[in-house]
Amino acid sequence: MTQVKPGDTVHIHYTGTLRDGTTFDSSEGRDPLQFEVGSGQIIPGLDKAIPGMEVGDKKTVNVPCDEAYGPVDPQMRQAVPREGIPDDIPLDLGTRLQMQTQQGQVTPVTVVEVTDEQVTLDANHPLAGQDLTFAIELVHIAEAA
């Protein structure tokens, strides 16, 4: 059987769970996830687990936060004056919004605190600071040329 090596394009089915067992993402009912191994298209801890697998192999991979979405960075939180936010923008805790940086880049943020004076927005990835577990199954390998 052919084993996966860096540069191969693979297709995997996966279910990602948090430490408490909550599923945060899954390919169930969808096409398998396709990516080039070692290219940085997926989180490093999962990418490192794929080489050596063969079609049909299944495994569970524990990925520490440092090899997933990184630790929570307090500098990625920003308080903005409440009056600077239009009235039609929902400000419920947990609401995902998009901000535009001064350079024009669009950044997803989450509303994490709301007071009468300000709204605190968090640009950390929603899974930052989380250790993740993936149950994966390799379903196809397209070997690198």
C-alpha positions in Angstrom: 0.0 0.0 0.0 1.1 3.6 -0.6 1.9 5.7 2.4 1.3 9.4 2.6 4.3 11.6 2.3 4.7 15.4 2.3 3.6 17.0 -1.0 0.8 14.4 -1.6 -2.7 15.6 -1.8 -5.0 13.7 0.5 -8.7 13.4 1.3 -9.7 12.8 4.9 -12.9 12.5 6.8 -12.6 13.9 10.3 -14.5 14.9 13.4 -12.9 17.5 15.6 -13.8 17.6 19.3 -12.9 19.8 22.3 -11.5 18.4 25.6 -15.1 18.0 27.0 -16.1 15.9 23.9 -18.1 18.7 22.2 -17.8 18.4 18.4 -16.7 21.7 16.8 -16.4 20.5 13.2 -16.9 17.4 11.1 -16.9 16.3 7.5 -19.8 14.0 8.2 -22.4 14.4 5.4 -19.9 16.4 3.3 -17.1 15.7 0.9 -13.8 14.7 2.6 -11.4 17.5 3.4 -8.7 17.8 0.6 -5.3 19.4 1.2 -1.6 19.0 0.3 0.3 17.5 3.2 3.0 19.8 4.6 1.8 22.9 2.7 0.4 24.7 5.8 -3.2 24.5 4.5 -4.4 22.9 7.8 -3.3 23.3 11.5 0.3 22.0 12.1 -0.6 19.3 14.7 -3.0 17.6 12.3 -0.8 18.0 9.3 2.1 16.2 11.1 -0.1 13.2 11.8 -0.9 12.4 8.2 2.5 11.2 6.8 2.8 7.4 6.9 -1.0 6.7 6.8 -2.4 4.5 4.1 -5.9 4.6 2.5 -8.4 3.2 5.0 -6.3 4.0 8.1 -8.1 5.6 11.0 -6.5 7.3 14.0 -7.2 9.8 16.8 -4.9 12.8 17.0 -4.6 15.0 20.0 -3.4 18.5 19.0 -2.3 20.9 21.8 -3.3 24.5 21.3 0.2 25.5 20.3 -0.1 23.2 17.2 -3.7 24.3 16.5 -4.9 27.9 16.7 -2.3 29.0 19.3 -2.9 30.5 22.7 -5.3 33.3 23.4 -3.5 36.6 22.7 -4.8 39.4 24.9 -3.5 42.0 22.4 -6.1 40.6 19.9 -8.9 42.1 22.0 -9.9 45.7 21.4 -12.4 48.0 23.2 -14.2 50.4 20.9 -16.5 53.2 21.8 -20.1 52.1 21.7 -21.2 55.3 19.9 -18.9 54.3 17.0 -20.9 51.2 16.2 -24.1 51.7 14.1 -27.4 50.9 15.9 -28.3 48.1 13.4 -25.2 46.0 14.3 -26.2 43.2 16.8 -24.0 43.3 19.9 -25.1 40.1 21.7 -22.2 38.3 23.4 -20.7 35.8 21.0 -21.9 37.5 17.9 -19.4 37.2 15.1 -18.7 40.4 13.1 -16.2 41.6 10.6 -13.9 44.6 11.1 -11.7 46.3 8.5 -8.2 47.2 9.5 -6.5 50.4 8.5 -4.8 48.5 5.8 -8.2 47.4 4.4 -7.9 43.7 5.6 -11.2 42.2 6.8 -10.8 40.5 10.2 -13.5 38.4 11.9 -14.1 39.4 15.5 -16.4 38.2 18.3 -18.3 40.4 20.7 -17.0 39.5 24.2 -18.1 42.4 26.4 -20.7 45.2 26.1 -21.1 48.1 28.4 -22.9 51.4 28.0 -19.6 53.1 27.0 -17.8 50.4 25.0 -17.8 47.1 23.1 -14.9 44.7 23.4 -14.1 42.7 20.3 -11.9 39.7 20.2 -10.0 38.8 17.0 -8.5 35.6 18.3 -9.6 32.5 16.5 -12.7 31.0 18.3 -10.6 27.8 19.0 -7.5 29.7 20.3 -6.3 28.3 23.6 -8.1 25.0 23.0 -6.5 21.6 22.8 -8.2 19.7 20.0 -8.9 16.0 19.2 -9.5 14.7 15.7 -10.8 11.4 14.7 -9.5 11.0 11.1 -9.9 8.5 8.3 -7.7 8.6 5.2 -9.9 8.0 2.1 -7.7 9.0 -0.8 -4.1 9.8 -1.7 -3.0 11.6 -4.9 0.8 11.2 -4.9 3.0 14.2 -5.7 4.5 14.2 -9.1 
